[in-house]
């Protein structure tokens, strides 16, 4: 049995990871300050003797008495309304101070640490699809910079600790992911569309809807995260983790309306500043190294996600 620390563990990705690790027979220590995480995501896990929750902000030093084998660092607001609003400065602090504290903890415990980075390190990409060698097109002073540049700095720190402090690291770049435990109010496109359609509200599309995204169901993401974490020490990444299936935002909106049989209409608003016009991962490395590619198609994943949101519709009706 491994003892595994998951920061951001009550968030969308973190809570799904904690659930899988517990199912795999590991002992899990979940750390979150619940800025954007939700205790409801881990409510059932709290009953498990191999699961511990610690309310803590990783911008502050974290002391763990027992030996930690692995650390998944997923702590960071990933919701555009959060990091473009009141949590902008906090997002940068979490990316930079948080990863420094987690790297020091990994060094102390001789743990392998995996950084949940993001496709946002590529910014509004000129290269399409995006491979790990692409260095990105990021506005360092824009409204998304706290997240984009924060994550880029975190990657830099990961590799410096690997080179100079001999810390075992893994860096994954997560592309758009969706599924159960998403926050109904987090402002991401899949949750926005489903919640609006279930509530009978008009679906808001920013821009003309021709911008593209690639959507990976959470179970597929968890599969590759665990594979990367348990890979040989020589493999550090970065590695793209996402679904290369590419859809326009308008296509997604139409698909959600059809599946829910909603009366919602699509309305268009101005595209936010620095919003990427296209996003699709090149997952050649993941295929070659781990024989991994997403199994769950968008239609199946949307069906599962819609069923989840139907159970918590009270959170976004009003």
N, C-alpha and C positions, 0 to 999 in steps of 0.2 A: 504493500500500500504506500503510495506516494502522498506526501503532504504538499498541497498546491495552493498558492495564494493567488486570488483573482481580484485585482483592483477594478473598480467600476462594476462590481459583481451583481449589483441590483438593477443595472441598466438592461437594455434590450439584449445586446450580444452577450454581456457578462452573465446574466441570469440563465440564458440558454446553455452557455458553456458550463456553468456550475452544475446544472442539472445533468448534463452529459457526463461530467467527471465523476459525480456521485454515482451515477448508473454504472460507470466503469470500475467502481470499487475504490476510488481515491478518497482521501480526506481533503476537504476543501475549506479554506479560510477565505471568506468573502469580505472585502473591504470596500466601503462606499460612504460618501458623505450625503448621498441622496439629493444632491442638487438637481440632478435630472433622472436619477434612478428612482425606483419605486419598491417599497417593501412588499407590495402585493405580488411582485414578480418572483419573490423567493419565499413566500408565505409557507408553502408546503415543505420546502427544504429545511426550514427552521426546526421541523420535527425530527430531522435525521441526526443521529448522534455523531455522524462524520462530517457534519456541516456546522460551521461557526460564522456568525456575522459580527463584524466589528465596524461600528460607525466611526469613520476617520477620514480626514482630508489628507491626501498624500502630499500636499504642499508642505505638510508638517512631517517631521521625522516619525517613522513607524518602527516600534520595537516589537519583535515577535520572539517569545521565549523558546519555542520548539524549532527544530531543524526544518527549514523550508527547502523542498527539492526543486520546485519550479514556481516561476512567477509569470502570470499573464497580466500585462499592464494594459488595461482597457479604460482606465479612468480619464475621461475628458468629455465635456459637453460636445455632442455631435449633432445637436439639433440647430439648424440655421437660426431660428428665432432666438435661441439661447446665446449662441456665440456671436451673433451679430447685434445682440441687445445688451442686457444688463450683465451678462457673464463674459463679455469680451476680454477684459483684463484677466479675469479668473481663468479663462480658457488658456491664455498664454502661460500663466503661472502654473497651471496644472500640467501642461505639456512639458515645460522646462524644469521647474522646481520639482514637480512630481516625479519625472523620470530620473532626475538626479538622486532623489531619495530612494527610489526603487532599485536603481543601479548600485547604490551603496549597500542596500539590503541584500541584493544578489551577491555582491562581493563578500559580504560578511558571512553569508550562509553557503557560499560556493554553489549557488543556484543557477539554473539556466533561466534566463529571462526572455520573454517574447513581448515585443512591442506591437500593439495593435495600431499600426500606422494607417494611412488612408490614401485613396486615389486622389484626394485633394492636393497631395504633394505635386501632382502634375499640373495643377491650376487649370486654365482654359487651354487645353492641349493643342499644339500645332501638329504633333505626330498622332496618327490615328491608324489602328488602335494603339494604346499606350503599352510599351514594353518597359521592363525594369531599367533599361539603359537610358531611357528618356529623362532628361533633367528638369523638364517642366517649364511652364510659362505662368508664373505666379506674380500677382501684384503685391509687393511687400507692404503697401500702405493702404490697401483696400479694406472694405468692411469684412471680408473673409480672411484677412491676413492673420488674425489671431489664431485661427485654426490651421490654415494652410502652412504658414511659416512656423507656428508652434510645433506642428508635427514634423516638419522638415528639420527643425533644430533638435527634436527628440531623436530622430534617426542619426543625426550627427553625433550626439552624445553617446548613443548606443555603440556606434562603431569606434569612438575614441576609447570608451571603457573596454572594449574588446581588444583593441590594439595595445593600450597602455596599462590596463589593469587586469588583463587576462580573464575578463568576465565572459562566460558563454552566452551568446546572444542569438536571437532570431528576430527578424523584422518582416512582418507581413503587411502588404498594402491592400486594405479592404475596400472593395468597390461597393456600390449601392447594394444593401442587404435589407431584406424585409422578412416578416413573419410574426408569430405570436410573441407577446410581451413588448411590442412596440408601444410607445406612449401615444395615446390618441391625439395628444395636443403638441407633438414634438415638431410639427411643421415639415416633415419629410413627405415626399410626393405620394408614396404608396398609402401611407396612413391618412394623409389629407384627403385623397380621392375616395378611399373607402368610407371614411367617416362622413364626408359630405354626402356621398351617395346614399348611405344608410339613413342619414337624417333627412333626406329629401331636399338637401340644399344644392344650389348650383355648384358645379365643380370649377375651381379656380385654376386656370392654366396661365402661367406667366410667359410672356412672349407670344409667338404665334403657334407654339406647340410642336415645332419641327425639330427643336433640340432633342438630342438622344441621350438615353441612359441604358445601362445594362443592369438587370435585377437578379440578384443571387438569393435563393431561399436560405434561411438561417441554418438549416440542418446541413446543407452542403458546405457552408462556411465553417461550421464547427468541425466537420470532418477534416478539412485541410489544416485548420489551426492545430489540431492535436497531432496530425502527421508531422507538421513542421516542428512543433515543440519537441517531439521525440525522435527527430532525425539526428544523424551523426553530427558530432561537434563541429566538424569542418564546414557544415552548411550554415551560413548566417543569414542568407537572404541579401537584399530584399527580394520578396516574391509577391507577385500579384495574386490576389484571391478574389475571384468574382466570376460572374457568368458572362461569356462573350456574346450571348444573344442580345441584340441591340434593337431598341424600340423607341419611337418618338414619344414624347410626353402626351401628345394628342391621342396616339394609339392606345396608350395605357389608360387614359381617361375613358375612351370609348369602350374598352374591354371591361373596365370596372362597372360602368353603367349597365352594360349588357348582362354581366354576371349577376348583378343585384336586381336587375329589372327595375331600375330606378327611373323616376321622372325627372331627375336632375338634368339641367342643361349645362353645356360648357360655356364659361365666360372667360374672356381674355383680359389680362392686366399686363402692365409694363414689366419687362424682364428685369429682375434685380441686378444691381451692379456686380460685375465680375462673375456672373453665373455662367458656368461652362456650357458651350454650345454642343459639345459631343463628349461622350465618355464610354469607352469600351476597353476592357482589359485584354492584353495579349497574355494568354495563360500557357504558352508553350513550355516555360520552365516548370510550372506545376505539373503539366502532363508528363514531361520527360523525367523529372526527378521523383515524383510521387505517384505517377499513373492516376492522377486526380483530374476530374472535370465534373462540373455540376451535373447532377442526375435529375433534379426536379425542374420541370419546365414551368414557364411563367403561369400558364393556365392552372396547373395543379397547385402551385404555390399560392396563387391568389385565392383559390377556393379555400385553402386551409387558413389563410390570413383573414379572409372575410368571416369565416366561422368564428375565429377568435374574437374579432371585433364585435360580432353580434352578442357575445357574452358580456361585454363591458360597455355596451352602448350608453349606459347611464352616465359614463364619464365624459361623454362629449355631446350629449343632448342638452339643450338648454335654450 
